[in-house]
């Protein structure tokens, strides 16, 4: 089972009724794959919102330092991903770099 991870761009796309993004969320739901986002993004029904602990914040900071990036939300989203998970984002280049640096081995999908 792999998860579908949503960043703020994916949530905005859902809010705007983007059929491609909605279809991916529905496909994940039908497959029994969890759909997740973090507490820094607005939650929708059927999405598990993961809280961010002090340790998560420190790991995000370390990830940002390693990649020389600045977006803490993107870093915290990348840390949600695990092997085989899909990260749905409007910022694929940054999320791909962050997931790679985190060793997530996730698939980053542009929405």
Secondary structure by P-SEA (a helix, b strand, c coil): cbbbbbcaaaaaaaaaccaaaaaaaaaaaaacbbbbbcccccccccbbbbbbcaaaaaaaaaaaaaaccccaaaaaaaaaccccbbbbccaaaaaaaaaaaacccbbbbcc
